[in-house]
Amino acid sequence: MTRNRHIVDQLADVRAEKKRLEEKEAELKAAISAAMGENDSLGGDEYIAMQKVSERRGALDEKKLAAAGIDPDKFRKPAVTVYSLVIERRVMEAAE
């Protein structure tokens, strides 16, 4: 990017770069998941990737709630299990 580039053009550049990086992130996450297989972690030279499982309650269906005017738990959508990939910096041992 040059300093004289218009701010609108800079924003377009940033958005394009962000999209490129998000696509690269998705590729890397898929490769890491495939490399993990049944394991719950995979270590690189500097970082370790770990899979964590968390469950979230389903969202409320607001339209049904308004129409029925009764107990919201009767209209909860099913819970969704979410897998997230956590990256932590590897702790390096000091050389003796």
C-alpha positions, -999 to +999 in steps of 0.1 A: +000+000+000+013+035-008+008+065+014-011+084-013-037+058-018-072+070-011-088+058+021-116+041+003-091+022-018-072+013+013-103-001+029-110-022-002-074-035-001-078-044+036-111-062+030-095-082+001-066-091+023-089-101+051-109-123+028-076-139+015-065-145+051-098-160+062-097-184+033-061-194+042-072-198+079-100-222+068-075-242+047-051-244+076-078-254+101-090-282+079-054-294+074-048-293+112-081-312+119-072-338+093-037-342+108-051-345+143-073-374+134-085-389+167-060-370+188-070-339+206-038-319+200-011-313+174+022-295+181+042-273+158+076-258+166+062-227+184+025-235+190+002-263+199-033-267+185-059-283+208-095-292+200-120-282+227-157-293+227-183-270+240-221-272+239-244-242+235-281-240+242-302-235+212-316-200+204-351-191+211-376-189+183-389-154+189-418-157+164-432-188+182-428-172+216-447-141+205-475-161+189-479-186+218-471-163+247-461-193+269-431-211+284-400-203+262-383-236+269-410-254+249-398-236+218-360-239+223-341-252+193-318-282+198-284-276+214-254-274+190-221-290+197-192-267+186-156-277+181-131-248+184-094-248+177-073-231+204-038-220+196-012-213+224+024-202+222+047-231+229+069-227+260+105-231+250+130-246+275+161-225+282+193-239+268+219-249+295 
